[in-house]
Amino acid sequence: MSTRRRLTRRTPYALSAATAALLLLAACGSSSDDSGSGGGNGSAATGAKPADATAIPAQDVVSGIATDPAVAAELPAKVRAAGKLTLGTTRAPGVSGLPHGGEQNGTAVGLDVDLRNAVAKVLGVTWDVQYGTFPTVIPGVQNGRYDVGQDNFGVTKAREQVVDFATYLNDGQAFLGAKDVPVKTVTRLTDLCGLSIATAPGSTFQQLLTDGAGGCAAAGKKPYKVQYFADSGTILLGLQNGKIDVSFGPTLGVKYQAAHVPNTRFLGQISTTPVGFVTAKNSPLAKALSDAVNKLIADGDYARIFAKWSLPGSGVAHSELNPAATF
């Protein structure tokens, strides 16, 4: 449910060895806006780093997927002839964007990467991946630069006015706290009054925080302070160094971070949002993408992808076109 990209300049933070490993290592062996069950707190609650904290799962859950002729036939003839679709997304260097996306030895990896590659296999096409920034991907889909956009885009009323959605997972809006933050659980925004919160600019997270900004004053409490950062690595370092109390981001990513970044803990989520591929309004690609996701679900390939990333139960039961948005 992301919406990122406008980096606020700050004094650089010192990297702890463990956080540096998470942010910079590609893997020991083997990345916006949103609900799902991920890895839980694990040993992150005690500050102990799991032995495989930087490992990226390597099993191949995509190459054996076959093209479905009926679903592939839904693509426009010129797409079938070209054998490819242009995908607009953002680059996620390192591993701080996992489980959604990251890079290992220059190759994109992650849950979203496996899902899009699996969809391409069903459709019998390849992706021509082109990188932009979060705020430019949807406009790029609108103006035809990209056939499809993917960047953990949560379904919102405003977005559904300009693009179509083909959903492929549910994500949530959740909070990651620094070790000493004086809050154990967050169930509403007023639980954060008086704290420093970091999130991505232009995101549904920013929208929620802006909409709820008056709640603290109404409750007679000190307002929360929001800081905006374009990359999650800066936010994680801020949590480690006590410059930030809480980060607000997609649930799957927050749970992954809580399980891998020492001295942080998962504080809870406040809402969920369907996430999907975006296409131009009334494009036939949207239905083809949705049907490809449903083919993966029916064949069990979808569940295998989520199992690879230790996210069973985090997917959707059925892909939808333009589901009703809650905000």
Residue frames as qw, qx, qy, qz and C-alpha x, y, z in Angstrom:
[[0.000, 0.893, 0.449, 0.000, 0.00, 0.00, 0.00],
 [0.553, -0.262, 0.044, 0.790, 2.94, 2.02, -0.44],
 [0.331, 0.893, 0.159, 0.259, 3.46, 5.48, -1.74],
 [0.682, -0.492, 0.025, 0.540, 6.98, 6.51, -1.39],
 [0.629, 0.296, 0.197, 0.691, 9.70, 8.75, -2.64],
 [0.067, 0.882, -0.047, 0.465, 10.68, 12.08, -1.19],
 [0.754, -0.132, -0.440, 0.470, 13.69, 11.59, 0.97],
 [0.301, -0.941, -0.005, -0.154, 13.96, 13.83, 4.01],
 [0.540, 0.510, -0.477, 0.470, 17.58, 14.73, 4.70],
 [0.696, -0.706, 0.025, -0.130, 18.80, 13.80, 8.14],
 [0.133, -0.718, 0.680, -0.066, 22.05, 13.27, 9.95],
 [0.690, 0.197, -0.681, -0.145, 23.28, 9.77, 8.99],
 [0.797, -0.485, 0.213, -0.291, 22.71, 7.07, 11.58],
 [0.072, -0.514, 0.855, 0.009, 25.39, 4.62, 12.64],
 [0.800, 0.057, -0.471, -0.367, 24.65, 1.13, 11.37],
 [0.676, -0.404, 0.581, -0.209, 24.46, -1.65, 13.88],
 [0.067, -0.319, 0.894, 0.307, 26.03, -4.83, 12.55],
 [0.345, 0.308, 0.879, -0.112, 22.72, -6.67, 12.59],
 [0.409, 0.753, 0.285, -0.429, 20.79, -3.94, 10.82],
 [0.136, 0.665, -0.544, -0.495, 23.56, -3.54, 8.28],
 [0.226, -0.078, 0.953, 0.185, 23.30, -7.24, 7.56],
 [0.396, 0.558, 0.695, -0.220, 19.58, -6.97, 6.95],
 [0.302, 0.840, 0.060, -0.447, 19.90, -3.89, 4.80],
 [0.171, 0.761, -0.513, -0.358, 22.98, -4.71, 2.78],
 [0.312, -0.241, 0.906, 0.157, 23.54, -8.45, 2.48],
 [0.540, 0.144, -0.507, -0.656, 21.96, -10.14, -0.46],
 [0.917, -0.226, -0.080, -0.318, 21.73, -13.48, 1.32],
 [0.412, -0.575, 0.706, -0.038, 23.75, -16.01, 3.24],
 [0.322, -0.118, 0.920, 0.191, 22.62, -18.92, 1.22],
 [0.645, 0.410, 0.520, -0.383, 20.06, -19.28, -0.78],
 [0.385, 0.249, -0.184, 0.870, 10.97, -5.82, -0.68],
 [0.287, -0.148, -0.938, -0.125, 3.69, 1.74, -0.84],
 [0.397, -0.285, 0.187, -0.852, 0.15, 0.32, 1.47],
 [0.621, 0.133, -0.571, -0.521, -1.81, -2.98, 3.64],
 [0.719, -0.415, 0.376, -0.411, -3.07, -7.52, 5.85],
 [0.819, 0.243, -0.520, -0.026, -1.52, -10.73, 6.23],
 [0.780, -0.596, 0.190, -0.008, 0.08, -12.95, 8.74],
 [0.531, 0.680, -0.474, 0.175, 3.82, -12.93, 8.53],
 [0.647, 0.197, -0.648, 0.351, 6.67, -14.01, 10.70],
 [0.635, -0.718, -0.283, -0.010, 5.54, -12.53, 14.01],
 [0.214, -0.927, 0.297, -0.083, 8.01, -11.13, 16.50],
 [0.875, 0.210, -0.347, 0.264, 10.19, -14.20, 16.82],
 [0.692, -0.329, -0.255, 0.590, 13.39, -13.42, 18.64],
 [0.223, 0.544, 0.084, 0.804, 13.17, -9.77, 17.60],
 [0.480, -0.786, -0.216, -0.325, 11.21, -9.06, 20.75],
 [0.772, -0.574, -0.002, 0.273, 14.22, -9.97, 22.85],
 [0.049, 0.909, -0.349, -0.221, 16.73, -8.30, 20.56],
 [0.572, -0.294, 0.719, 0.265, 18.35, -11.59, 19.53],
 [0.441, 0.534, -0.414, -0.591, 18.99, -11.94, 15.84],
 [0.945, 0.109, 0.269, -0.154, 17.83, -15.20, 14.23],
 [0.592, -0.335, 0.579, 0.449, 20.65, -17.23, 12.75],
 [0.434, 0.310, 0.661, 0.528, 19.13, -16.99, 9.27],
 [0.083, 0.744, 0.322, -0.579, 18.04, -13.37, 9.48],
 [0.156, 0.635, -0.350, -0.670, 19.59, -12.44, 6.16],
 [0.304, 0.015, 0.903, 0.303, 18.79, -15.68, 4.31],
 [0.520, 0.316, -0.137, -0.782, 16.54, -15.35, 1.28],
 [0.763, 0.112, 0.620, -0.145, 14.48, -18.43, 0.38],
 [0.014, 0.484, -0.643, -0.593, 15.79, -19.87, -2.86],
 [0.471, 0.203, 0.857, 0.045, 13.32, -22.55, -3.91],
 [0.124, 0.070, -0.533, -0.834, 11.98, -22.27, -7.45],
 [0.323, 0.404, 0.759, -0.395, 8.19, -22.03, -7.31],
 [0.384, 0.660, 0.011, -0.646, 7.67, -20.46, -10.73],
 [0.109, 0.452, -0.707, -0.533, 9.51, -22.17, -13.60],
 [0.125, 0.105, 0.982, 0.097, 7.24, -25.25, -13.63],
 [0.381, 0.532, 0.465, -0.596, 4.05, -23.23, -14.10],
 [0.370, 0.244, 0.731, 0.519, 2.45, -23.83, -17.49],
 [0.190, 0.069, -0.194, -0.960, 0.72, -21.35, -19.77],
 [0.373, 0.427, 0.760, -0.316, -3.07, -21.57, -19.65],
 [0.208, 0.214, 0.607, 0.736, -4.29, -21.16, -23.26],
 [0.100, -0.754, -0.621, -0.189, -7.76, -19.94, -22.23],
 [0.326, -0.825, -0.168, 0.429, -6.41, -17.23, -19.94],
 [0.402, -0.287, 0.385, 0.779, -3.66, -16.27, -22.38],
 [0.207, 0.464, 0.668, 0.544, -6.32, -15.82, -25.09],
 [0.130, -0.875, -0.432, 0.174, -7.80, -12.95, -23.04],
 [0.353, -0.531, 0.172, 0.751, -4.77, -10.82, -23.85],
 [0.465, 0.773, -0.033, -0.431, -5.02, -8.44, -26.82],
 [0.907, 0.372, 0.109, 0.162, -3.68, -9.94, -30.05],
 [0.376, 0.811, -0.303, 0.331, -0.80, -7.43, -30.21],
 [0.449, -0.666, 0.535, -0.262, 0.33, -8.46, -26.72],
 [0.925, -0.038, 0.377, -0.017, 0.22, -12.15, -27.62],
 [0.754, 0.616, -0.033, 0.226, 2.20, -11.42, -30.76],
 [0.116, 0.822, -0.422, 0.364, 4.83, -9.43, -28.86],
 [0.811, -0.116, -0.540, 0.192, 4.99, -11.99, -26.07],
 [0.433, -0.089, -0.458, 0.771, 5.66, -9.38, -23.41],
 [0.211, -0.885, -0.371, -0.184, 4.10, -6.73, -21.20],
 [0.289, 0.491, -0.317, 0.758, 5.77, -3.62, -19.85],
 [0.593, -0.620, -0.495, 0.139, 5.73, -3.54, -16.05],
 [0.075, 0.711, -0.220, 0.664, 6.26, -0.33, -14.09],
 [0.764, -0.545, -0.319, 0.131, 7.59, -0.75, -10.56],
 [0.107, -0.917, 0.341, -0.176, 10.29, 0.58, -8.23],
 [0.648, 0.333, -0.623, 0.284, 13.70, -0.90, -7.62],
 [0.710, -0.668, 0.069, -0.214, 14.20, -2.37, -4.12],
 [0.504, 0.537, -0.613, 0.287, 17.96, -2.71, -3.56],
 [0.067, -0.328, 0.778, -0.532, 19.19, -4.84, -0.67],
 [0.331, -0.264, -0.904, -0.054, 16.74, -6.78, 1.46],
 [0.058, 0.143, 0.514, -0.844, 15.03, -4.13, 3.59],
 [0.513, 0.102, -0.162, -0.837, 11.96, -4.27, 1.32],
 [0.390, -0.046, -0.909, -0.142, 11.35, -7.97, 1.83],
 [0.573, 0.066, 0.802, 0.157, 9.18, -9.96, 1.78],
 [0.544, 0.740, 0.234, -0.320, 7.64, -7.86, -1.01],
 [0.725, 0.655, -0.040, 0.211, 10.80, -7.13, -2.95],
 [0.456, -0.761, 0.358, 0.292, 14.58, -6.94, -2.78],
 [0.631, 0.672, -0.381, -0.071, 17.68, -7.76, -4.79],
 [0.804, -0.398, 0.415, 0.152, 20.14, -10.62, -4.57],
 [0.533, -0.194, 0.559, 0.604, 23.28, -10.33, -6.68],
 [0.099, 0.252, -0.351, -0.896, 21.48, -7.81, -8.89],
 [0.249, -0.252, -0.833, -0.425, 18.43, -10.03, -9.39],
 [0.474, -0.311, 0.098, -0.818, 15.00, -8.99, -8.13],
 [0.340, -0.132, -0.922, 0.130, 13.61, -11.35, -5.47],
 [0.241, 0.006, 0.474, -0.847, 10.59, -11.39, -3.22],
 [0.372, 0.390, 0.791, -0.289, 6.96, -12.38, -2.86],
 [0.434, 0.725, 0.123, -0.521, 5.77, -9.78, -5.37],
 [0.162, 0.569, -0.677, -0.438, 8.45, -10.82, -7.85],
 [0.174, 0.000, 0.983, 0.053, 7.44, -14.49, -7.65],
 [0.406, 0.542, 0.618, -0.398, 3.75, -13.59, -7.99],
 [0.402, 0.730, -0.129, -0.537, 4.23, -11.44, -11.08],
 [0.094, 0.444, -0.826, -0.335, 6.52, -14.00, -12.71],
 [0.290, 0.176, 0.933, -0.121, 3.99, -16.73, -12.00],
 [0.450, 0.666, 0.348, -0.482, 1.23, -14.63, -13.57],
 [0.276, 0.667, -0.479, -0.499, 3.41, -14.09, -16.63],
 [0.118, -0.176, 0.964, 0.158, 3.90, -17.85, -16.96],
 [0.403, 0.445, 0.750, -0.277, 0.12, -18.43, -16.93],
 [0.403, 0.789, 0.110, -0.451, -0.32, -15.71, -19.58],
 [0.826, 0.267, 0.330, 0.372, 2.55, -17.01, -21.72],
 [0.294, 0.893, -0.042, 0.338, 4.40, -13.68, -21.74],
 [0.641, -0.116, -0.314, 0.691, 7.47, -12.14, -20.18],
 [0.180, -0.927, -0.235, 0.231, 7.78, -8.86, -18.29],
 [0.477, 0.506, -0.057, 0.716, 9.73, -5.91, -19.64],
 [0.486, -0.705, -0.388, 0.341, 10.44, -4.48, -16.19],
 [0.295, 0.583, -0.006, 0.757, 10.98, -0.72, -16.08],
 [0.454, -0.439, -0.534, 0.562, 11.74, 1.19, -12.90],
 [0.023, -0.712, -0.142, -0.687, 10.23, 4.47, -11.78],
 [0.004, -0.149, 0.616, -0.774, 9.33, 5.97, -8.43],
 [0.075, 0.392, 0.876, -0.271, 6.25, 5.10, -6.44],
 [0.254, 0.625, 0.305, -0.673, 4.39, 8.33, -7.27],
 [0.267, 0.508, -0.451, -0.683, 5.14, 7.96, -11.01],
 [0.158, -0.004, 0.969, 0.188, 4.07, 4.36, -11.64],
 [0.317, 0.579, 0.707, -0.252, 0.30, 4.93, -11.67],
 [0.292, 0.783, -0.056, -0.547, 0.59, 8.03, -13.89],
 [0.017, -0.438, 0.782, 0.443, 2.86, 5.93, -16.12],
 [0.266, 0.271, 0.925, 0.035, 0.10, 3.35, -16.45],
 [0.305, 0.735, 0.410, -0.446, -2.41, 6.08, -17.20],
 [0.260, 0.786, -0.256, -0.499, -0.34, 7.61, -20.00],
 [0.917, 0.382, -0.049, -0.106, 0.62, 4.26, -21.55],
 [0.119, 0.735, -0.661, 0.096, 4.26, 4.18, -20.57],
 [0.152, -0.196, 0.949, -0.196, 3.60, 0.94, -18.67],
 [0.507, -0.197, -0.692, -0.475, 1.05, -1.73, -19.52],
 [0.724, -0.516, -0.456, -0.024, 0.85, -2.82, -15.88],
 [0.011, -0.682, 0.445, -0.580, 1.94, -1.32, -12.57],
 [0.829, -0.366, -0.419, 0.056, 2.95, -3.26, -9.45],
 [0.282, 0.426, -0.485, 0.709, 4.29, -1.76, -6.24],
 [0.217, -0.328, -0.800, 0.454, 2.11, -3.04, -3.40],
 [0.196, -0.202, -0.154, -0.947, -0.61, -0.64, -4.53],
 [0.115, 0.322, 0.821, -0.457, -3.50, -0.73, -2.11],
 [0.012, 0.558, 0.669, 0.490, -7.00, -0.26, -3.48],
 [0.048, -0.405, -0.381, 0.829, -8.31, 3.22, -2.66],
 [0.374, 0.755, 0.501, -0.196, -11.27, 5.20, -3.95],
 [0.103, 0.852, -0.225, -0.462, -8.99, 7.83, -5.46],
 [0.203, -0.378, 0.804, 0.411, -6.87, 5.27, -7.30],
 [0.399, 0.339, 0.849, 0.074, -9.90, 3.44, -8.64],
 [0.329, 0.820, 0.201, -0.424, -10.95, 6.68, -10.32],
 [0.236, 0.803, -0.418, -0.353, -7.90, 6.56, -12.59],
 [0.235, 0.379, -0.881, -0.159, -6.80, 2.89, -12.90],
 [0.885, -0.162, -0.236, -0.366, -8.26, -0.59, -12.68],
 [0.304, -0.538, 0.745, -0.251, -7.13, -3.13, -10.08],
 [0.858, 0.031, -0.485, -0.168, -6.64, -6.89, -10.32],
 [0.508, -0.701, 0.399, -0.301, -6.04, -7.97, -6.73],
 [0.750, 0.280, -0.593, 0.091, -3.42, -10.53, -5.75],
 [0.502, -0.134, -0.694, 0.499, -3.02, -10.26, -1.97],
 [0.360, -0.875, -0.241, -0.217, -4.24, -8.50, 1.15],
 [0.497, 0.164, -0.419, 0.742, -1.88, -6.37, 3.14],
 [0.377, -0.799, -0.461, 0.083, -2.44, -4.19, 6.16],
 [0.104, 0.791, -0.200, 0.568, -1.39, -0.99, 7.86],
 [0.839, -0.421, -0.292, 0.184, 0.83, -1.88, 10.80],
 [0.127, -0.928, 0.268, -0.227, 3.36, -0.49, 13.25],
 [0.825, 0.072, -0.364, 0.427, 6.94, -1.41, 14.14],
 [0.367, -0.920, 0.020, -0.134, 8.21, 0.01, 17.40],
 [0.306, 0.619, -0.601, 0.402, 11.66, 0.77, 18.72],
 [0.539, -0.077, -0.786, 0.294, 12.75, -1.39, 21.65],
 [0.203, -0.232, -0.579, 0.755, 12.00, 1.21, 24.31],
 [0.242, -0.325, -0.320, -0.856, 8.89, 2.80, 22.85],
 [0.196, -0.006, 0.695, -0.692, 6.36, 3.29, 25.69],
 [0.727, 0.166, -0.020, -0.666, 3.55, 1.55, 23.81],
 [0.457, -0.168, 0.874, -0.009, 2.95, -2.18, 23.86],
 [0.345, 0.401, 0.816, 0.234, 0.08, -2.42, 21.36],
 [0.155, 0.257, -0.130, -0.945, -1.42, -0.06, 18.81],
 [0.259, 0.443, 0.858, 0.032, -5.08, -0.53, 17.94],
 [0.198, 0.906, 0.368, 0.070, -5.90, 3.09, 17.04],
 [0.478, 0.591, -0.076, 0.645, -3.92, 6.16, 16.00],
 [0.337, -0.828, 0.111, -0.434, -4.51, 7.86, 19.35],
 [0.907, -0.369, 0.011, 0.203, -2.30, 5.17, 20.91],
 [0.714, 0.238, 0.044, 0.657, 0.58, 7.01, 19.18],
 [0.069, -0.961, -0.114, -0.241, -0.03, 10.47, 20.62],
 [0.398, -0.866, 0.295, 0.074, 3.20, 12.21, 21.58],
 [0.775, -0.197, 0.493, 0.344, 5.39, 9.84, 19.57],
 [0.145, 0.630, -0.484, -0.590, 7.55, 10.30, 16.48],
 [0.799, 0.277, 0.527, -0.089, 6.21, 8.26, 13.54],
 [0.033, -0.479, 0.611, 0.630, 8.03, 7.54, 10.28],
 [0.694, 0.404, 0.588, -0.095, 6.32, 6.51, 7.06],
 [0.442, 0.121, 0.550, 0.698, 6.56, 6.85, 3.27],
 [0.178, 0.407, 0.034, -0.895, 5.45, 10.05, 1.57],
 [0.457, 0.216, -0.448, -0.737, 2.42, 9.94, -0.72],
 [0.230, -0.027, -0.973, -0.028, 1.23, 6.63, 0.74],
 [0.551, -0.549, -0.493, -0.390, -2.04, 5.48, 2.22],
 [0.610, -0.357, -0.480, 0.520, -0.09, 5.51, 5.48],
 [0.167, 0.008, -0.066, 0.984, 0.44, 9.25, 5.10],
 [0.356, -0.383, -0.426, -0.738, -3.24, 9.65, 4.25],
 [0.642, -0.499, -0.582, -0.007, -4.33, 7.76, 7.37],
 [0.506, -0.287, -0.357, 0.731, -2.00, 9.72, 9.63],
 [0.013, 0.141, 0.122, 0.982, -3.12, 13.02, 8.12],
 [0.476, -0.450, -0.509, -0.559, -6.79, 12.12, 8.46],
 [0.695, -0.509, -0.497, 0.105, -6.28, 11.09, 12.09],
 [0.421, 0.292, -0.307, 0.802, -4.07, 14.00, 13.13],
 [0.301, -0.511, 0.064, -0.803, -6.81, 15.74, 15.07],
 [0.775, -0.353, -0.504, -0.144, -7.60, 12.74, 17.23],
 [0.581, -0.079, -0.508, 0.631, -4.89, 13.39, 19.81],
 [0.033, -0.196, 0.160, -0.967, -6.01, 16.97, 20.46],
 [0.614, -0.343, -0.333, -0.628, -9.61, 15.81, 20.73],
 [0.817, -0.305, -0.481, 0.096, -8.48, 13.31, 23.36],
 [0.379, -0.911, 0.129, -0.099, -6.52, 15.98, 25.24],
 [0.854, -0.261, 0.247, 0.377, -3.18, 14.46, 24.30],
 [0.128, -0.683, 0.423, 0.582, 0.01, 15.73, 22.67],
 [0.775, 0.548, -0.075, -0.306, -0.09, 15.23, 18.88],
 [0.846, -0.094, 0.380, 0.362, 2.11, 12.70, 17.15],
 [0.077, 0.780, -0.369, -0.500, 4.87, 13.95, 14.87],
 [0.885, 0.336, 0.316, 0.053, 5.19, 12.44, 11.39],
 [0.127, -0.672, 0.541, 0.489, 8.45, 12.23, 9.45],
 [0.846, 0.479, 0.107, -0.206, 8.65, 11.07, 5.84],
 [0.305, -0.545, 0.706, 0.335, 11.38, 8.89, 4.33],
 [0.666, 0.447, -0.354, -0.482, 11.58, 7.43, 0.85],
 [0.632, 0.249, -0.734, -0.001, 13.41, 4.23, 1.85],
 [0.820, -0.504, -0.194, -0.189, 12.73, 1.77, 4.63],
 [0.763, 0.077, -0.356, 0.534, 16.43, 1.38, 5.39],
 [0.091, 0.441, -0.234, 0.861, 16.60, 4.93, 6.76],
 [0.641, -0.500, -0.065, -0.579, 13.54, 4.26, 8.90],
 [0.918, -0.215, -0.315, 0.105, 15.00, 1.05, 10.34],
 [0.553, 0.209, -0.345, 0.729, 18.21, 2.85, 11.24],
 [0.211, -0.511, 0.103, -0.827, 16.18, 5.57, 12.91],
 [0.827, -0.434, -0.183, -0.307, 14.40, 2.99, 15.04],
 [0.860, -0.039, -0.332, 0.387, 17.72, 1.42, 16.00],
 [0.420, 0.213, -0.250, 0.846, 19.24, 4.75, 16.97],
 [0.173, -0.566, -0.612, 0.524, 16.27, 6.14, 18.88],
 [0.001, -0.129, 0.187, 0.974, 15.57, 8.91, 16.37],
 [0.534, -0.139, -0.449, -0.703, 12.19, 7.39, 15.53],
 [0.490, -0.176, 0.655, -0.547, 9.70, 5.82, 17.93],
 [0.659, 0.287, 0.669, -0.187, 7.45, 3.96, 15.50],
 [0.066, 0.214, -0.630, -0.744, 7.33, 3.20, 11.79],
 [0.628, 0.384, 0.437, -0.516, 4.04, 2.81, 9.92],
 [0.204, 0.416, -0.706, -0.536, 4.04, 0.51, 6.90],
 [0.761, 0.055, -0.448, -0.465, 2.60, -2.58, 5.20],
 [0.805, -0.430, 0.288, -0.288, 1.87, -5.42, 7.58],
 [0.975, 0.151, -0.036, 0.156, 3.80, -8.09, 5.69],
 [0.501, 0.601, -0.304, 0.543, 6.90, -5.92, 5.60],
 [0.332, -0.690, 0.343, -0.544, 6.53, -4.79, 9.21],
 [0.920, -0.305, 0.185, -0.161, 6.25, -8.37, 10.47],
 [0.869, 0.332, -0.140, 0.339, 9.25, -9.40, 8.41],
 [0.209, 0.691, -0.340, 0.602, 11.25, -6.52, 9.89],
 [0.610, -0.603, 0.276, -0.435, 10.16, -7.36, 13.44],
 [0.988, -0.113, 0.105, 0.022, 11.43, -10.90, 12.95],
 [0.817, 0.335, -0.024, 0.469, 14.76, -9.78, 11.49],
 [0.203, 0.681, -0.202, 0.674, 15.77, -6.42, 12.98],
 [0.511, -0.253, -0.642, 0.513, 17.02, -6.58, 16.58],
 [0.137, -0.305, -0.392, 0.857, 15.54, -4.24, 19.18],
 [0.378, -0.017, -0.249, -0.892, 12.27, -3.74, 17.33],
 [0.207, 0.206, 0.922, -0.252, 8.84, -5.24, 17.90],
 [0.143, -0.378, -0.674, -0.618, 5.54, -5.59, 16.08],
 [0.131, 0.073, 0.470, -0.870, 2.92, -3.34, 17.69],
 [0.394, 0.477, 0.736, -0.274, -0.13, -4.42, 15.70],
 [0.111, 0.188, 0.558, 0.801, -2.13, -3.36, 12.67],
 [0.244, 0.328, 0.404, -0.818, -5.15, -1.08, 12.41],
 [0.676, 0.502, 0.130, -0.524, -6.67, -2.00, 9.05],
 [0.574, -0.034, 0.727, 0.375, -6.36, -4.15, 5.94],
 [0.416, 0.672, -0.123, -0.600, -6.48, -3.30, 2.25],
 [0.871, 0.290, 0.368, 0.147, -6.56, -5.40, -0.92],
 [0.172, -0.662, 0.464, 0.562, -3.49, -4.95, -3.13],
 [0.787, 0.426, 0.446, 0.008, -3.38, -5.43, -6.87],
 [0.447, 0.071, 0.463, 0.762, -1.82, -4.97, -10.25],
 [0.236, 0.708, 0.235, -0.623, -2.95, -1.71, -11.84],
 [0.420, 0.262, 0.632, 0.596, -3.86, -1.19, -15.49],
 [0.117, -0.035, -0.189, -0.974, -5.38, 1.63, -17.51],
 [0.515, 0.231, 0.476, -0.675, -9.12, 2.11, -17.02],
 [0.808, 0.397, 0.167, -0.402, -11.17, -0.41, -18.98],
 [0.224, 0.574, -0.756, -0.222, -8.08, -2.25, -20.19],
 [0.923, 0.001, -0.280, -0.263, -8.65, -5.93, -21.06],
 [0.456, 0.391, -0.701, 0.384, -5.39, -6.65, -19.27],
 [0.369, -0.387, 0.508, -0.676, -7.04, -6.30, -15.86],
 [0.903, -0.051, 0.113, -0.412, -9.33, -9.31, -16.31],
 [0.819, 0.356, -0.437, 0.103, -6.52, -11.39, -17.81],
 [0.169, 0.476, -0.655, 0.562, -4.30, -10.63, -14.81],
 [0.588, -0.269, 0.420, -0.637, -7.09, -11.44, -12.36],
 [0.952, 0.109, -0.080, -0.273, -7.91, -14.70, -14.12],
 [0.625, 0.442, -0.580, 0.277, -4.22, -15.63, -14.11],
 [0.160, -0.414, 0.643, -0.624, -4.06, -15.09, -10.34],
 [0.791, -0.095, 0.270, -0.541, -7.17, -17.24, -9.91],
 [0.877, 0.299, -0.372, -0.059, -5.60, -19.97, -12.04],
 [0.321, 0.452, -0.685, 0.473, -2.57, -19.93, -9.72],
 [0.473, -0.288, 0.506, -0.661, -4.87, -20.15, -6.70],
 [0.907, 0.075, 0.005, -0.414, -6.83, -23.08, -8.16],
 [0.823, 0.357, -0.430, 0.101, -3.67, -25.01, -9.06],
 [0.809, -0.532, -0.107, 0.226, -1.96, -24.53, -5.69],
 [0.629, 0.344, -0.070, 0.693, 0.95, -22.53, -7.12],
 [0.147, -0.775, 0.010, -0.615, -0.24, -19.41, -5.31],
 [0.766, -0.629, 0.032, -0.130, -0.13, -21.13, -1.93],
 [0.891, -0.022, -0.022, 0.453, 3.33, -22.51, -2.67],
 [0.348, 0.601, -0.071, 0.716, 4.63, -19.00, -3.34],
 [0.410, -0.752, 0.099, -0.507, 3.29, -17.74, 0.00],
 [0.921, -0.381, 0.000, 0.083, 4.68, -20.79, 1.77],
 [0.734, 0.328, -0.120, 0.583, 8.13, -20.07, 0.31],
 [0.122, 0.558, -0.183, 0.800, 8.09, -16.63, 1.95],
 [0.264, -0.204, -0.785, 0.521, 6.69, -18.02, 5.22],
 [0.269, 0.065, 0.115, -0.954, 3.39, -16.19, 4.72],
 [0.146, -0.307, -0.913, -0.227, 0.72, -18.90, 4.69],
 [0.105, -0.692, -0.670, 0.246, -2.77, -17.47, 5.14],
 [0.139, -0.533, -0.016, 0.834, -1.73, -14.06, 3.84],
 [0.077, 0.044, 0.648, 0.757, -3.19, -14.36, 0.36],
 [0.533, 0.133, 0.042, -0.834, -6.62, -13.84, -1.13],
 [0.602, 0.154, 0.768, -0.154, -9.20, -16.57, -1.67],
 [0.532, 0.596, 0.546, 0.251, -10.08, -15.07, -5.06],
 [0.267, -0.118, 0.183, 0.939, -8.67, -12.26, -7.19],
 [0.210, 0.776, 0.553, -0.220, -11.15, -9.46, -7.82],
 [0.325, 0.422, 0.281, 0.798, -11.47, -6.62, -10.29],
 [0.075, -0.434, 0.024, -0.898, -11.86, -3.23, -8.65],
 [0.414, -0.468, -0.753, 0.205, -13.15, -4.34, -5.22],
 [0.227, -0.903, -0.236, -0.280, -14.94, -1.77, -3.09],
 [0.427, 0.342, -0.411, 0.730, -12.41, 0.53, -1.42],
 [0.463, -0.639, -0.559, 0.254, -12.76, 1.43, 2.25],
 [0.219, -0.814, -0.084, 0.532, -11.03, 4.82, 2.02]]
